[in-house]
Amino acid sequence: MMAGEVMTEDPGRLAHLLRWCGMALMTAGVLMVIATLLHPNRETATTIVAGESRLVAAHVVYTIAWLLVLLGLPGLYAAQRGRMGRLGLAGFLTSFTGTYLIAVTGNFGFLAPVLAKQSPAVLASINQYVPVVIINGLAAILFMIGYVLLGIAMIRTAALPRWSGVLVAVGAPAHLLGFGTAQLVTTAAWPIAILGSVCLGAGLGWAGYRLWQRPTASDVVGSDRTTAL
């Protein structure tokens, strides 16, 4: 009786957890698009001061979005890990780490308005400081490579909508490349950043909806059996 009760309760708890992970990804997908639309297309001392409220609001929304992604990705991978294989594991670990670093480095947006008002020269110096450049570059590389790998693994997973994987694989690099190009080279690239956020958000949200819609224990059980084979 005791063993039977445990077997009955565990699938229900697992389904509940997967449902929440799916909800986190759906919410994150919407928020990352809103954050990109709010964010100024160029960050200089002048534009930061002029658009302070938009910049701070954008980084608040970005922070929440990345936090929700970090909460949702483990559920997505756990439900499909056997079907995703080693590529999926590499994509999950790399995208998770990249997302974490993007969230951490993005918090500079909360300090930028203060520096822009009181010491614009310090603001420029920080952006050119070698350790900052290295960690920002590492975050961007891990983020883009991770989601490309994860997206490909999602495409190969029959249990997920294939186009959700395509959107993830295309959206992540488009978002960051468009974002970086707009900030460093020309604001003409900003629409690419917006389109990338829409693709990435839609891909993660679509996969999250699948997880929320059918968060059954068979997802993980079937995945484990595939791994065993």
Beta strands, then each sheet from edge to edge (+ up, - down):
end
